[in-house]
Amino acid sequence: MIRLTFRDGFYELRPSKIVALAKNYAEHAKEMESDVPEKPVFFLKPPSALIGPGDPIILPRVSKRVDHEVELAVIIGKKAKRVPAEKAMDYVMGYTIMLDITARDLQAEARRKGLPWTISKGFDTFAPVGPRVVDKRELKVEDLEIGLKVNGELRQLGRTSGMVFKVPELIEYISSVMTLEPGDIIATGTPAGVGPLRHGDHIEAWIEGIGKAEFDVLSEGSILC
């Protein structure tokens, strides 16, 4: 459970699942040497990957290349099953920032072998969120600046208008496959500029109207268990 500020109090994130979009920005699909999909492509991240502001991102020993991906996260407000796009926003509670941290080398290896790549997305701490939840009534997300810096260096910068599939389309498609429960998170994809993280890095991720989320990066070997 992660507590984020919301209005005049707190919102406790307790998703049953995190649904994350792949290649939902054309320039990111290009940098990954992939075509833009004809329909949404999504995968699941476990809720155990969630961390909040102040918690470090831990680089696992088994990976030699861990990348950052900044994303607009949609929080579902009520049970959604086979929801048409024109009614999709009725099922949204609010928005926050999420980083889809990815063990890129493990993902590439799995792809080469034709295997699932859940491991590359599912490590503990691989879904940082923050700094707050913004009520859907307070924010129009169709065209917001989204970006990320590592140690002050700009890595990612784009606008949510660059999404191939917009939020209503995503909810319609995902809810036609699986029921979305209250508190579930949809991570809507990342703009171009993804890159590697190292022990000691400091991340600043922002989305216009939501704020800035900051996280430190530590290697697993530096943590006393």
C-alpha positions in Angstrom: 0.0 0.0 0.0 1.3 3.4 -1.0 0.0 6.7 0.4 0.0 9.8 -1.8 -1.5 13.2 -1.1 -4.9 13.7 -2.6 -7.0 16.9 -2.2 -6.8 17.8 1.5 -5.8 14.3 2.6 -4.3 11.0 1.3 -5.2 8.4 -1.2 -4.0 4.8 -0.5 -2.9 3.0 -3.7 -4.0 -0.6 -3.4 -4.3 -1.8 -7.0 -5.2 -5.4 -7.9 -3.0 -4.9 -11.0 -0.9 -2.5 -12.9 -1.6 -2.5 -16.6 1.2 -0.9 -18.6 1.2 0.1 -22.3 4.0 -0.8 -24.7 4.9 1.4 -27.7 2.2 4.0 -27.1 4.3 6.9 -28.3 5.5 6.6 -31.9 9.0 8.0 -31.2 9.5 5.5 -28.4 8.4 2.6 -30.7 11.0 3.9 -33.2 13.9 4.0 -30.7 13.0 0.4 -29.7 13.2 -0.5 -33.4 9.6 -1.5 -33.5 6.5 -0.6 -35.5 3.7 1.4 -34.0 1.0 -1.1 -33.0 -2.4 -1.2 -34.7 -4.1 -1.8 -31.4 -3.0 -1.3 -27.8 -0.3 -3.6 -26.6 -0.2 -4.0 -22.8 1.4 -6.1 -20.1 1.1 -6.4 -16.3 3.3 -5.3 -13.5 2.8 -6.7 -10.0 1.5 -4.4 -7.3 4.5 -5.5 -5.2 6.7 -3.4 -7.6 5.1 -0.1 -6.3 7.1 2.3 -4.2 6.3 5.9 -3.2 8.2 9.1 -2.7 11.2 8.7 -0.5 11.7 5.1 -1.4 14.7 4.1 -3.5 14.7 2.2 -6.8 16.8 -0.9 -6.3 18.9 -2.2 -9.2 18.9 -6.1 -9.1 22.2 -7.9 -9.3 20.9 -10.1 -12.1 20.6 -7.2 -14.6 23.3 -5.2 -16.2 21.0 -2.7 -17.8 18.1 -1.1 -16.0 16.2 1.7 -17.8 13.8 4.5 -16.8 10.5 5.2 -18.5 8.3 8.0 -17.3 4.5 7.6 -17.8 1.2 9.2 -17.0 -0.7 6.8 -14.7 -4.5 6.6 -14.7 -6.1 5.4 -11.5 -9.5 3.6 -12.0 -12.3 4.8 -9.7 -14.9 2.1 -10.1 -15.3 -1.4 -11.6 -15.0 -1.2 -15.4 -16.0 -4.1 -17.6 -16.5 -3.7 -21.4 -16.7 0.1 -21.1 -17.2 2.0 -24.4 -14.7 4.9 -25.0 -17.4 7.6 -24.8 -18.1 6.6 -21.2 -14.6 5.7 -20.2 -13.8 8.8 -18.3 -16.7 8.1 -15.9 -14.5 5.3 -14.5 -11.4 7.4 -13.9 -10.6 8.6 -10.4 -7.4 10.5 -11.0 -3.9 10.7 -12.2 -0.3 10.4 -11.0 3.2 9.8 -12.3 4.6 6.3 -12.6 8.0 5.1 -13.7 8.0 1.8 -15.6 11.5 0.7 -14.6 12.7 -2.1 -16.9 15.6 -4.5 -16.8 16.3 -4.0 -20.5 18.9 -6.8 -20.9 16.6 -9.4 -19.4 13.7 -8.1 -21.6 15.9 -8.4 -24.7 17.0 -11.9 -23.8 13.5 -13.1 -23.2 12.4 -11.6 -26.6 15.2 -13.4 -28.4 14.1 -16.7 -26.9 10.4 -16.0 -27.5 9.7 -16.1 -23.8 7.5 -13.8 -21.6 9.4 -10.8 -20.2 7.5 -10.3 -17.0 10.7 -10.6 -15.0 12.2 -7.5 -16.7 9.2 -5.4 -15.5 8.3 -7.0 -12.2 11.2 -6.6 -9.7 10.4 -4.9 -6.4 10.7 -1.1 -6.7 10.1 -1.2 -10.4 6.9 0.9 -10.3 7.7 4.2 -8.5 4.7 6.6 -8.2 4.1 10.1 -7.0 4.2 12.8 -5.9 0.4 13.0 -5.5 -2.9 12.0 -7.0 -4.8 14.6 -9.0 -8.5 14.4 -9.2 -9.7 13.9 -12.8 -11.9 16.9 -12.5 -8.8 19.1 -11.9 -6.7 18.1 -14.9 -7.1 17.7 -18.6 -4.5 15.1 -19.7 -4.8 15.3 -23.5 -1.8 17.6 -23.9 0.6 17.8 -21.0 4.4 18.1 -20.8 6.0 14.9 -19.6 9.7 14.6 -18.9 12.5 13.0 -16.9 16.0 14.0 -15.8 18.8 11.9 -14.3 21.3 13.8 -12.2 20.0 17.1 -13.8 20.5 15.8 -17.4 17.4 15.8 -19.5 16.6 12.3 -20.8 13.0 12.3 -21.8 10.7 15.2 -22.9 7.4 14.9 -24.7 3.7 15.6 -24.5 0.8 13.4 -23.7 -0.7 14.4 -27.0 1.9 12.1 -28.5 0.1 9.0 -27.3 -1.0 6.7 -30.1 -4.0 5.5 -28.1 -5.6 8.0 -25.8 -7.0 7.3 -22.3 -10.6 6.5 -23.3 -9.4 4.1 -26.0 -7.1 2.4 -23.6 -9.9 1.9 -21.0 -12.2 0.6 -23.7 -9.7 -1.9 -25.0 -8.3 -3.1 -21.7 -11.8 -3.5 -20.1 -12.8 -5.6 -23.0 -10.1 -8.1 -22.0 -10.1 -7.9 -18.2 -12.2 -6.2 -15.6 -10.6 -3.1 -14.1 -11.1 -2.8 -10.4 -11.2 0.4 -8.3 -7.6 1.4 -7.6 -6.1 -0.3 -10.6 -3.4 1.6 -12.4 -3.0 2.1 -16.2 0.5 3.3 -17.1 -0.1 4.9 -20.5 3.3 4.5 -22.1 6.5 6.5 -22.3 7.9 9.1 -24.7 11.3 8.6 -26.4 14.6 9.0 -24.5 14.6 5.9 -22.2 18.0 5.2 -20.9 20.1 3.4 -18.3 20.3 4.0 -14.5 23.3 3.6 -12.3 23.9 3.3 -8.5 23.8 6.8 -7.0 21.6 8.4 -9.7 18.9 10.8 -8.8 15.7 10.9 -10.9 13.4 13.8 -11.4 10.2 13.0 -13.3 7.4 15.4 -14.0 4.1 15.8 -15.7 2.5 19.2 -16.1 -0.3 19.7 -13.6 0.7 16.8 -11.4 4.2 17.9 -10.2 7.6 16.3 -9.8 8.5 12.9 -8.4 12.0 12.3 -7.2 13.7 9.0 -6.6 17.3 7.8 -5.7 18.7 4.8 -7.3 20.7 2.2 -5.4 22.3 -1.1 -6.3 21.0 -4.3 -4.7 24.5 -4.9 -3.3 24.5 -1.7 -1.4 21.4 -2.6 0.6 21.7 -4.5 3.9 19.0 -7.1 4.0 
